[in-house]
């Protein structure tokens, strides 16, 4: 399995995105879930931070050297299950086991 980047919802829905495009994808997700108008009405947070504050996590590789899982809220059970399978399929079993209960 190849490394996939993107946003993971608290319900376990994965929104894959290209490297460096997570901000644009965050705006698309906010539109899809009906929160874009409340996001655009504030000026403090970027789309990614706004989405993260609603329980989404970001799988990204900012330096193209190390995959990172970034989240502001506690992980949901669905997110833990996704991450376990994700890292297990990448052959990173030790990292996968961090997401077991």
C-alpha positions as CSV (number, residue, x, y, z in Angstrom):
1,X,0.0,0.0,0.0
2,X,1.2,3.5,-0.8
3,X,1.1,6.4,1.7
4,X,-2.1,8.4,1.2
5,X,-2.6,11.9,2.5
6,X,-5.7,13.7,3.5
7,X,-8.3,14.5,6.1
8,X,-10.1,11.9,8.3
9,X,-13.5,12.7,9.8
10,X,-14.5,11.7,13.3
11,X,-16.8,9.1,11.6
12,X,-13.9,7.6,9.8
13,X,-14.5,9.1,6.3
14,X,-11.2,9.7,4.5
15,X,-10.8,12.6,2.1
16,X,-7.7,11.9,0.1
17,X,-5.8,14.9,-1.2
18,X,-2.6,15.6,-3.1
19,X,0.6,16.7,-1.2
20,X,0.3,20.4,-0.3
21,X,-3.4,20.7,-1.1
22,X,-4.8,20.0,2.4
23,X,-6.0,23.6,2.9
24,X,-8.0,23.6,-0.3
25,X,-9.5,20.2,0.6
26,X,-10.4,21.5,4.0
27,X,-12.4,24.2,2.4
28,X,-14.1,21.7,0.1
29,X,-15.0,19.5,3.1
30,X,-16.4,22.5,5.0
31,X,-18.6,23.2,2.0
32,X,-19.7,19.6,1.8
33,X,-20.7,19.4,5.5
34,X,-22.4,22.8,5.5
35,X,-19.9,24.7,7.7
36,X,-18.3,26.9,5.1
37,X,-20.4,30.0,5.8
38,X,-19.6,29.8,9.5
39,X,-15.9,29.3,8.7
40,X,-15.8,32.2,6.2
41,X,-17.5,34.5,8.7
42,X,-14.5,34.4,11.0
43,X,-11.0,35.7,10.3
44,X,-8.9,34.0,12.9
45,X,-8.5,30.4,11.7
46,X,-7.6,28.9,8.4
47,X,-9.8,26.2,6.9
48,X,-7.6,23.4,8.2
49,X,-7.5,24.7,11.8
50,X,-11.3,25.2,11.7
51,X,-11.8,21.7,10.5
52,X,-9.4,20.3,13.0
53,X,-11.4,22.0,15.8
54,X,-14.4,20.0,14.7
55,X,-12.7,16.6,15.2
56,X,-11.0,16.1,11.9
57,X,-7.4,14.9,11.7
58,X,-4.8,15.4,9.0
59,X,-2.5,12.7,7.6
60,X,0.3,14.7,6.0
61,X,3.9,14.6,5.1
62,X,5.1,18.2,5.2
63,X,8.8,17.5,4.5
64,X,8.1,14.5,2.3
65,X,10.2,12.6,4.8
66,X,7.9,11.5,7.6
67,X,4.2,10.9,7.7
68,X,2.4,12.8,10.4
69,X,-1.0,12.5,12.1
70,X,-2.1,16.0,13.3
71,X,-5.2,16.5,15.4
72,X,-6.5,19.0,17.9
73,X,-9.3,16.8,19.4
74,X,-9.2,13.4,21.0
75,X,-9.4,10.6,18.4
76,X,-12.8,8.9,17.8
77,X,-13.0,5.1,17.8
78,X,-13.6,5.2,14.0
79,X,-10.4,7.3,13.5
80,X,-8.4,4.9,15.7
81,X,-9.7,1.9,13.6
82,X,-8.8,3.7,10.4
83,X,-5.3,4.6,11.5
84,X,-4.7,1.1,12.8
85,X,-5.6,-0.4,9.4
86,X,-3.8,2.4,7.6
87,X,-0.4,1.9,9.3
88,X,-0.8,-1.9,9.4
89,X,-1.3,-1.9,5.6
90,X,1.8,0.2,5.2
91,X,3.8,-2.4,7.1
92,X,4.2,-0.2,10.2
93,X,2.8,-2.5,12.7
94,X,4.4,-0.9,15.8
95,X,2.8,2.5,14.8
96,X,-0.5,0.7,14.0
97,X,-0.6,-0.7,17.5
98,X,-0.6,2.7,19.1
99,X,-4.2,3.1,17.9
100,X,-5.5,-0.1,19.5
101,X,-7.7,0.4,22.6
